[in-house]
Amino acid sequence: MTNKMKHVLAAGVVCCLCAAGSLVWTGCDTASSTQDLVITPSAVTLSSGQSQQFNVSGGYHYTWALSGSGSSSGTTSSAQGSLSSLVGSQVLYTAPTSDTLSGSVVIQVTSTIPGSGSGSSNSPAYSVSGEAIVTFKSTASTPASTPMSIAPTISTIAPLTSGTFTVSGGTAPYTWSVINGSLGSVTGATGGSATYQANAPGTNTITCTDSNGDTISATIYQHF
């Protein structure tokens, strides 16, 4: 075997070691190693104590860290939650436990490879970073609203006249509507009260909806 052939085979072995993830980088093309990191998911919203796994691809030798404006308690970074590990291609992030979470946290991951070799066979060191965003969703409890009620629940109104309906309970503000707009309409609503105008004979329904989306209805009979 000629010396030229030996050199070609040796170069091929080195690059194969490089592609297999060996620490031998001499003579290899590291362009594919320096691509942008891809973190999945890139953004999530978590409530108190919830967890989310993050995965990264596009590099080697990953290290993780936390930063941001979140507030409460945790372990790896007490005000910003905790990471199950600071190295590896995947980590589990757990949001802090609190009744009043606020702000957000940046999960940072960095991939580095040291340089090696010398001269024309040198492989330069590189470092590339990526990040994902965790936004905290407040779990502060809100006062429970009382069940809604409406009065009257059944009303008889002559066409071309009006009647008043009143709702209690629920959570203001309230929205009023009717099922059949050709038979009548809400002509005025102030807080928990509304005026219904009957336009023609028939049976209609008036409905009140509170700010939580809860509804209650009354039946209106319209005849001469």
ZAMARGU-4260 file (C-alpha; in steps of 0.2 Angstrom, whole numbers, plus 5000, padded with zeros to 4 digits):
<rodrens>
0) 5000/5000/5000 | 5007/5017/4995 | 5010/5031/5008 | 4996/5041/4999 | 4983/5028/5002
5) 4988/5026/5020 | 4985/5045/5023 | 4968/5044/5014 | 4962/5029/5025 | 4969/5038/5041
10) 4959/5054/5038 | 4943/5043/5035 | 4945/5034/5051 | 4947/5051/5061 | 4932/5058/5053
15) 4922/5043/5056 | 4926/5044/5075 | 4921/5062/5074 | 4904/5058/5067 | 4901/5044/5080
20) 4902/5057/5094 | 4920/5053/5099 | 4931/5067/5108 | 4943/5065/5093 | 4939/5081/5082
25) 4955/5083/5072 | 4953/5085/5054 | 4934/5084/5055 | 4921/5096/5048 | 4911/5103/5063
30) 4899/5113/5053 | 4885/5102/5057 | 4889/5103/5075 | 4887/5122/5076 | 4869/5123/5070
35) 4857/5132/5080 | 4850/5123/5095 | 4831/5118/5094 | 4822/5118/5111 | 4805/5109/5112
40) 4794/5116/5117 | 4800/5134/5115 | 4786/5142/5126 | 4774/5136/5139 | 4762/5143/5152
45) 4763/5134/5169 | 4753/5136/5185 | 4759/5134/5203 | 4769/5117/5205 | 4766/5111/5187
50) 4781/5103/5177 | 4786/5102/5159 | 4800/5092/5150 | 4811/5102/5138 | 4821/5093/5125
55) 4836/5100/5115 | 4844/5095/5098 | 4857/5103/5087 | 4873/5102/5097 | 4883/5092/5110
60) 4887/5093/5129 | 4872/5103/5134 | 4871/5113/5150 | 4855/5121/5157 | 4852/5137/5168
65) 4837/5148/5173 | 4835/5167/5173 | 4820/5178/5173 | 4808/5189/5183 | 4798/5175/5191
70) 4794/5176/5209 | 4791/5162/5222 | 4801/5147/5228 | 4810/5132/5221 | 4827/5123/5222
75) 4839/5125/5207 | 4834/5144/5207 | 4823/5147/5222 | 4813/5161/5215 | 4811/5154/5197
80) 4807/5135/5200 | 4819/5120/5198 | 4827/5110/5185 | 4829/5091/5187 | 4847/5092/5180
85) 4859/5104/5173 | 4866/5093/5160 | 4860/5082/5146 | 4848/5083/5131 | 4832/5084/5141
90) 4827/5091/5158 | 4811/5093/5168 | 4807/5110/5174 | 4795/5112/5189 | 4787/5129/5192
95) 4788/5136/5210 | 4773/5133/5222 | 4764/5149/5226 | 4747/5156/5227 | 4752/5172/5218
100) 4764/5167/5204 | 4770/5181/5192 | 4782/5185/5178 | 4791/5173/5168 | 4807/5162/5167
105) 4820/5159/5153 | 4827/5142/5152 | 4844/5143/5144 | 4854/5129/5136 | 4871/5130/5130
110) 4881/5118/5119 | 4900/5118/5119 | 4914/5109/5110 | 4932/5112/5114 | 4945/5115/5100
115) 4958/5102/5096 | 4972/5098/5084 | 4984/5111/5077 | 4989/5118/5060 | 4978/5114/5045
120) 4970/5100/5055 | 4964/5112/5069 | 4945/5111/5074 | 4940/5127/5083 | 4930/5127/5099
125) 4912/5134/5098 | 4898/5138/5109 | 4880/5141/5105 | 4865/5144/5116 | 4846/5143/5115
130) 4832/5147/5126 | 4813/5143/5130 | 4801/5154/5139 | 4790/5149/5154 | 4776/5161/5158
135) 4768/5159/5175 | 4749/5158/5177 | 4743/5165/5193 | 4733/5152/5204 | 4727/5165/5216
140) 4710/5160/5222 | 4695/5171/5218 | 4679/5172/5229 | 4666/5160/5224 | 4651/5168/5217
145) 4633/5163/5224 | 4621/5154/5212 | 4612/5165/5200 | 4593/5168/5202 | 4581/5178/5191
150) 4564/5186/5195 | 4551/5183/5189 | 4555/5166/5181 | 4539/5166/5171 | 4531/5182/5166
155) 4515/5186/5155 | 4517/5202/5145 | 4505/5209/5133 | 4512/5214/5116 | 4518/5232/5114
160) 4521/5233/5133 | 4536/5230/5144 | 4542/5220/5159 | 4557/5221/5171 | 4568/5207/5176
165) 4581/5206/5190 | 4595/5194/5193 | 4605/5191/5209 | 4620/5181/5213 | 4634/5177/5200
170) 4647/5190/5197 | 4644/5207/5189 | 4645/5213/5176 | 4630/5205/5167 | 4624/5203/5149
175) 4606/5202/5144 | 4599/5194/5128 | 4583/5186/5121 | 4581/5170/5111 | 4569/5177/5098
180) 4573/5195/5093 | 4557/5196/5082 | 4546/5194/5097 | 4555/5206/5109 | 4571/5215/5115
185) 4580/5221/5130 | 4578/5239/5129 | 4587/5244/5145 | 4599/5235/5157 | 4607/5243/5172
190) 4617/5231/5183 | 4607/5216/5188 | 4590/5223/5180 | 4584/5223/5163 | 4568/5229/5154
195) 4560/5218/5141 | 4549/5225/5127 | 4537/5213/5119 | 4533/5216/5101 | 4522/5202/5095
200) 4512/5188/5102 | 4522/5172/5106 | 4533/5164/5119 | 4551/5171/5121 | 4566/5168/5133
205) 4576/5182/5141 | 4594/5176/5147 | 4606/5184/5159 | 4625/5179/5158 | 4637/5185/5171
210) 4656/5188/5169 | 4660/5170/5173 | 4649/5164/5159 | 4636/5157/5170 | 4618/5160/5164
215) 4600/5160/5170 | 4584/5162/5160 | 4566/5167/5162 | 4551/5163/5151 | 4540/5176/5144
220) 4522/5173/5137 | 4516/5187/5126 | 4497/5187/5121 | 4483/5199/5121
</rodrens>
